[in-house]
Amino acid sequence: MHHKSSPVEGIQLSARPKNRMPETVINRCRIVLAVPPNDAAPGQLAEAFAAGDVASAIALRGDMDGPRYQAHLEALVAAGSGHDAVILAVDDSQAMGRTAADGMLTGGDPKALKDIVARFSPKRIIGYGPVKSRHQAMEAAEAEPDFLFVGRLDGDIRPDPHPKNLGLGEWCAEVMQLPVLVMAGSALESALDVARTGVDFAVLGLAVFSHTGGAAEAVRRINAALDEHAPRFEDEE
């Protein structure tokens, strides 16, 4: 598989430069968690981090108001303390700034993205999504965010990823130098469907946080499947 030189450039590890990280020894698609907006999530997230490789966690907001979301985000940051993963807010720069969150996923008009990146980068990671078309992806890439996200964070209601998301993610991974995240489905094995597109990260929500065996078991099983079956990235010469 032909791939960009750094499959994880743009999502940093803790205690490393804020919006970049060096090559990882895990040279395949990695897990990003879409964390549900409930009181059980911080404990589940801590278990997930302890169970195996997780690159990042995105804090879903749901119907939380500003103060409650900030408290939720702060609890997730605490759950991730000591683990090599980043915590990202969703469209809330105030909550990001008032907590130790590493960055933010933002959406909307790609033309406004340039100002957001200029304001917060490189101190914070700024990702863009959901990307819904090739044109939107190209527009967003011009603003030089740290990553692109394809899919809906609450879009994992079916076992399999949406075919359109897989196709768009594959195209973005082929033509973009930016890391690409694609929403997986509610089944653990859906992470492999995402990995086979060549994107850098599979985003999993219900597959982990609603897994009957618990979040830790889900992360262990997903990583084992990716270790065994996910294609490896090949560096550009």
VENTA-V874494 format. One record per residue. N is the residue number from 0. OMEGA is omega in degrees with one decimal (* if undefined). Layout:
# VENTA-V874494
<<N,OMEGA> <N,OMEGA>>
This chain:
# VENTA-V874494
<<0,176.9> <1,-175.9> <2,178.2> <3,-169.8> <4,-179.8> <5,-174.7> <6,-176.9> <7,178.3> <8,179.2> <9,172.7> <10,-168.8> <11,170.4> <12,179.8> <13,179.3> <14,175.7> <15,-177.7> <16,-163.3> <17,-177.3> <18,176.3> <19,169.9> <20,-177.2> <21,177.8> <22,174.4> <23,177.1> <24,178.3> <25,-170.9> <26,177.6> <27,-179.7> <28,-178.2> <29,-176.1> <30,164.3> <31,-176.5> <32,171.4> <33,-168.2> <34,-177.6> <35,-178.1> <36,177.1> <37,-172.7> <38,-179.2> <39,-171.3> <40,-178.8> <41,177.5> <42,177.3> <43,-179.1> <44,177.4> <45,177.7> <46,-179.8> <47,179.0> <48,-177.1> <49,-173.1> <50,-177.5> <51,-173.9> <52,170.6> <53,-175.0> <54,-171.7> <55,173.8> <56,179.4> <57,-174.3> <58,176.4> <59,-175.6> <60,-175.6> <61,179.5> <62,179.3> <63,172.5> <64,-174.0> <65,-179.2> <66,-179.1> <67,178.6> <68,178.1> <69,178.2> <70,177.7> <71,179.8> <72,179.4> <73,178.0> <74,177.9> <75,176.2> <76,178.4> <77,179.2> <78,-179.3> <79,-177.2> <80,179.1> <81,178.9> <82,179.9> <83,178.9> <84,179.3> <85,178.8> <86,-176.3> <87,171.3> <88,175.4> <89,173.8> <90,177.4> <91,-177.5> <92,179.0> <93,177.7> <94,176.9> <95,-176.1> <96,-176.5> <97,175.1> <98,176.5> <99,178.0> <100,-174.8> <101,-178.3> <102,-170.6> <103,167.6> <104,-178.6> <105,-178.4> <106,178.6> <107,-175.2> <108,178.9> <109,-179.1> <110,178.9> <111,-175.6> <112,-177.4> <113,179.4> <114,179.4> <115,178.3> <116,-179.3> <117,-177.0> <118,-169.7> <119,-178.7> <120,9.1> <121,-177.1> <122,179.3> <123,174.4> <124,176.9> <125,175.6> <126,-178.3> <127,175.1> <128,7.6> <129,172.6> <130,-174.7> <131,-178.7> <132,177.4> <133,-179.8> <134,178.8> <135,178.2> <136,-179.4> <137,177.0> <138,-178.7> <139,-177.8> <140,179.5> <141,178.9> <142,177.2> <143,170.6> <144,-178.5> <145,175.5> <146,173.7> <147,178.8> <148,180.0> <149,179.5> <150,176.2> <151,-177.8> <152,175.6> <153,-174.5> <154,-177.5> <155,-176.8> <156,177.2> <157,-178.9> <158,-175.5> <159,173.4> <160,177.6> <161,-178.1> <162,178.8> <163,178.6> <164,178.6> <165,-179.4> <166,179.8> <167,177.5> <168,179.0> <169,178.7> <170,179.9> <171,-179.5> <172,-179.1> <173,-170.4> <174,-176.4> <175,170.7> <176,178.7> <177,170.1> <178,-177.5> <179,175.2> <180,177.7> <181,179.2> <182,176.1> <183,178.1> <184,-177.7> <185,177.4> <186,-179.4> <187,-175.8> <188,178.2> <189,175.2> <190,178.8> <191,176.8> <192,177.3> <193,-177.8> <194,-176.7> <195,176.4> <196,-177.2> <197,178.8> <198,-171.5> <199,-173.1> <200,172.6> <201,-179.5> <202,-176.9> <203,178.3> <204,-178.1> <205,-178.3> <206,-179.3> <207,-170.7> <208,174.5> <209,-179.8> <210,-174.8> <211,179.3> <212,-179.9> <213,-175.8> <214,-178.4> <215,178.8> <216,179.2> <217,179.9> <218,178.1> <219,-177.3> <220,179.6> <221,179.4> <222,177.7> <223,178.6> <224,178.6> <225,177.2> <226,-174.4> <227,-167.6> <228,-175.7> <229,175.9> <230,178.3> <231,177.5> <232,174.3> <233,-178.9> <234,173.1> <235,176.2> <236,*>>
